[in-house]
Each structure stands twice: as structure tokens, then as C-alpha cells.
Amino acid sequence: MRGQQKNLAFVFPGQGSQSVGMLTQLAASYPEVKQTFDKASFVLGRNLWDLVVNGPEEKLNQTQNTQPAMLAAGVAVWEVWCKHSAIRPAWMAGHSLGEYTALVCSGALFFEDAVKLVEARARFMQEAVPAGVGTMAAILGLDDDKIITICADVAGTEIVSAVNFNSPGQVVIAGHTAAVERAVAAAKEAGAKRAVMLPVSVPSHCALMLSAAEKLEECLRDIALETPKMHTIHNADVEMHTAPDVIRQVLKEQLYKPVRWVEGIELMHNKGVTIFIECGPGKVLTGLDKRIAKEAEHLAIYDPETLNKVLEQLND
């Protein structure tokens, strides 16, 4: 099989999937990995691959390093795929930061521009909320509507809202630290299986990111955008866009609006996607996607073994 497959989607992870040593096994066999990171390092003026290989973990987990590193990781795996297979997906999507990776791999956004954008995005996000003021928490085992209601009930004069609809029964909330803590307590009282604070310094995808979104909008004005070669689903509105100005707008909105991941996977599945391939380090999205589109096949590429498995499967 060659060309775009209507039943195939590639999905790209965001922050949280990074780890020291990620993709080193793939890089040992495929030079495209190191080449991609070298391009990113040149743009940033620092050695991103050295940080990925050697750490320390605390530095890799700083959002201004994590975002470019995860972008480069997803693009690197895609470059390996494109070099060794003629099969292309008809669909793409990325979770949060991964949306930028999807746009690069779909041909809408130049990689070097994306590296600059996500580093600026990370900086604006960190500047928007001082350390300790905002946070995030994961709520497991409650209905989405119940979590939305809890957040509204406990917010008071502060901000707390549901921001990542990751899979049925798994929602992440974000906002002012005290408000998130109140929501966690209320979720436990309401019968959540788990409600835990997350070790993050930035409350992503909530109204506290509005000032960051305004700054990002200025950067987006100077970025060239092309029509995506694949149907690319956006987090904020679960739509596909081709007009550059509309893509700029949804990237701005993505900073302060929820990641509607469940709806995005459901949309692609309803449109005929039967194979989802996670392209990047780890298999976080693969685990989520299995709970959303249960009848579909879910695979991940992050090392030579997983790459060969997917190549063999799709070439059968």
C-alpha cells in the first residue's frame, strides 16, 4: 500500500511523555533522529539532544526545554517513518503541544518556525502565572459534566476548570492552586476513583493563560503557514482548518481552551480511521486512545522494535 490511507491516523504526544534517554535506541539506528534534534539545537542556540540523552531530568522537565524537545522528538520519529515507508496517514492530531508537531508533519508549519514558536509559547506560559500560583490535577472515575459542575461550584473568585478531556473517566483540571485543591477535595467526596495534584508549574489550557495567548498571537502573525497535506484536527474546536489565519486563531485559543482529545479521536474514528499510530516517545496517547476508540487498532513508534512492528503490519 502506498500514499495516504483513509483509515490511518498519526497522533503526537505533548508534555508529560518526555524522559531522559528518549529515542536514543531509535537514534542509534536511524540518523534522522539526531539530524532533527541538530536542527532544533541550531535554532535554539543550545544542545537539545545532549539534554535529552544526559539530562538532568529536572532541566528536561522545565517547560522551555520540554516543549522544543517533545516537538523535535515527534518530528524525528515522523522523519524516520517517511524515510522508510511510502505509506502516509490521511489524518493527524496532537495532544496540546503535540498539535504543533502534527502541523509540522502535515506540512502546514516549517519545523524551524515551530521550534521558535513552542519555545516562546513555553516562556509566555511560565511568565503568565508565577510559580505556586497555579497548578493542575487529574480526576479519574467521574463524569465530565460532574467535574465541570464541581469546578464551577468551588471556584469562588478564583479560576478552576476542566482543561484536558483525555479519555472517558480521565479529566485534568487547572487553575489557581487553592481552587484546584478545593476541586480535588470535592471530587473525592463525589466518588472519584482518584483525584491527584500534578507536579506542574503552569496551569495550561485555562483562563489564566489568556495573557500568554495574547503574546503568542503576536508571534504567530510572523509565521508562514501552508495548507496541511493531511486532515489535521485541532484541540480547541475539534475541526480541520486550511486557512492560515484560522489556524493562527485556533493555536492562540488552544492556550486557554480545553484539549478536547476524546472528541478528536471519536471524530477520526467515525470518519473511518481504524488504525491510530502514536508517533513520539512513549505510549501515553496509545493508552488513552484505546479507551476512546475501542474497536480500532492502536500502535506506537518510539524505538526500532516498535517501528519494525508497525512497518510489517502496514505492509502486510
Phi, psi and omega in degrees: 000139182224163178076191182287134176255124184294338183263011187242132175232139170254134179235148189236129182283163177246206180299144182112338178267356183286152174201150176296130181093000182298138177069007181293325177294318178295320182295329180295335182252340187230110184295342180301330181296305181297322179300319179294316179293327177297320177299315180295319180298321179297318179295318185279336184077022176209159187275095183289323181294321177300320178294319179295318184286317191250348183074205007286161183302320182300322181286319177298327182279354173290129192303329179289342173263321183299315186295311176296325181294318180289323175300310181297322181296314179296316179295322180298315179296320177298318179297320176298314180301312183296329179287330189245003175213143176268357180282135178232147176283151173274345186230148174216153173200155176223144182274115179057245177308326181300342176297325177293320177299315179300320180292324175295312185288338177273359177086009182276334188225131177290139185303312182298321176295321180295322178300313178299317182297312186288330175293318177296317178304314179299317181295316180296322179296316181293323180290332186293327184224114179301151180306133178092341182283324182234159179200184179223161177212151178256133178244122181243135172089019174236150176296147179306313183298324179294319180293318178301317180295317179301314180300317179295323184289326187260353187298316185062232180269000182257180180249130167206133182207161174284126189236336177232110174265088194276321178195166177304122180085006175226109181231139175254138177247159181210158177155203176298141186305312182296322180292320177297319178298320177296320180293322177298314179298318180293323179295320177298317179297329181279357175104016178299140178294321175213147174212104189230142175290145180256145182279070180234157180254353184233126178276082188293152169066023174237177186297342177292348180265008182300317181294324176295321180296322178296319178292320180296324180302320179297319178293321182296332180300328185268001185262132177282135178233141179246168175290127179300143179278341177239159172295117184243118185273133179263146184294320192287325185232001179053044180233165173254133182232149177240335181284127182307316182295327178288320177298318177301317182295317182288333175290323174297311183296330182301332182293328184239006176247159183294153171275110184265064188293317181303313181296323180295315178294318179298319179300310181297320179296318179294335178274003175110005178286124179244351178229122176247128180241120176278127189244097183150179185294137175080190183216038179298311182293326179302317178296318179293314187295328177299330181275346180266305180249081189293333183276347182277168175262138185232123182230162178223146176240119178209356176206173183301322182296314181290325177298312181296323179298316181290319178301315180296318184294316184282340179269355178297000000 
